[in-house]
Amino acid sequence: MENQPLMPYRRLGRSGLQVSALSFGSWVTFGGQLDTGLARDCLAAAHDGGVNYFDTAESYGAGESEAIMGKAIAELGWPRWSFVISTKLFWGLHDAPNMRNTLNRKYLLQAIEGSLERLGLDFVDLVLCHRPDPETPVEETVWAMHDIVERGHALYWGTSEWSADDIRAAWEIAERHHLRKPVAEQAQYNLFERRRVEAEYRRLYEEIGIGLTTWSPLASGLLTGKYLDGVPDGSRASLPGYEGLAAMLTDPARNDDVRRLRGVADELGCTLSQLAIAWCAANPNVSTVITGASRVEQVEENLAALEVLDALDLDMLDRIDAALTG
């Protein structure tokens, strides 16, 4: 990639771990739309662009996503020190007691071993509790995550889509018992999904130092503008089982917002996607914005969002907000 802007690196919350401001995730695409060859090409393009953080989950493709990512990384021959990788645990792969929709100790300590085997790694850098589990005491989950780190299966742990109260409860249990604390939350964040990151978590950043790895910066594709005239063939919303997503993506009011945002993007000389990704990265509490792609050209377009970052001053951010309110 020629004339590519330099990738910024940010600390993951209060930890010392540095992650690229833009990262690459494998939700939906790996196994669903990409084989190992295409996955390898996308990973290589992201890595060449300065991305050092790669995200997956046990449940993506029922384990297939982890396996594809692991195989692709092995084929690329990256040294282990050169990348940061996270996976997430909760949904489970086996339809049996203790193995589905849980964060109990039995599941977590076995699930991380399965993830490492599929990834072909000795450890992940970050393991996240993919959802909260109201049926398991938070203290049990915190102890299990502490033990995963102590055993060297992960270097750090965190949460995904947890409430601020649950994150704080986990952190305080770890503090009280001198255990490894959660360092990150993986939350949905985009121009249409802002409340949790901007309001609910607001006190967590300063008070306990939680970092954010955010997902869906393009609102499942809505912010690309490709749904302004309906659902195109071959898009994620056209896949079986995504009918609810299609309804959201074709919502008239939201697409009116997208049309107004396109005017701002045109003025900045960038695509809607680049504007949306850069907007997420402009939030100082966001450590990294997880992007996805099904082809190398998309990876390169996403990385070009870095060129837009410096243009997002307070006046431009106000203009973006105004576009969303009509």
Buried (B, 14 or more C-beta within 10 A) or exposed (E): EEEBBEBBBBBBBBBEBBBBBBBBBBBBBBBBBBEBEBBBBBBBBBBBBBBBBBBBBBBBBEBBBBBBBBBBBBBBEBEEEEBBBBBBBBBBBEEEEEBEEBBBBEBBBBBBEBBBEBBEBEBBBBBBBBBBBEEBEBBBBBBBBBBBBEEEBBBBBBBBBBBBEBBBBBBBBBEEEEBBBBBBBBBBBBBBBBEBBEEBBEEBBEEBBBBBBBBBBBBBBBBBBBBBEEBEEEBBBEBEEBEEBBEBBBBEEBBBBBEBBBEBBEEBEBBBBBBBBBBBBBBEBBBBBBBBBBBBEBBBBBBBBBBBBEBBEEEBEEBBEEBBEE
